[in-house]
Amino acid sequence: MKTLKEHLELAQFHFRKKGEIVPNLTVEDADGKKILFVFAMVKEGAQQEAMNRAGHEACHVGVLGEVKKIIFTSEAWVKSFPKDADISEIKSIAKDPDKKEVLLVSSLDADGKFEIEMSYIIRRGKYIDFSKPEKTKDEDAFGDLRILKKFWEGYLEAKNEHK
């Protein structure tokens, strides 16, 4: 299994070439076999449903053994807020001038271990660079944990259908 840092470095390589990255999910079994799901046209707000369907498909595809880990790669916008800020009314930061762009790689294994590594995207005209990779322990900082759990829900539902 590649480390999250290795996945992030690969994503950075592709991002430098294209200036963007298509969200994708690597599903890996205990023997190291992998399949890749690409989420090219998922509407905002439909990510959880798409991830649930990916869980079903990973179970039904028939080329993997028991899935052990999933790794999700995407780009996102982030913004820091004061600790006491009420963010319940914020729907999107897409138009916020203070937002920052990041490249994220997150994983969730079959035992529930969640990890996330990210780097800030630095654009200078056509030149693209990245900050030093950072690990974060704040599971609530990004929606990735909730989205990745939807994969596992779909995967387990499909496994139970086969029993």
Secondary structure, DSSP 4 states (H G I P E B T S, - for coil): ---HHHHHHHHHHHHHHHSS---EEEEEETTS-EEEEE-TTPPTT-HHHHHHHHHHHHHHSSS--SEEEEEEEEEEEE----TT---TT----TT-TT-EEEEEEEEEETT--EEEEEEEEEEETTEEEEPPPEE---TTSSTHHHHHHHHHHHHHHHHHHT-
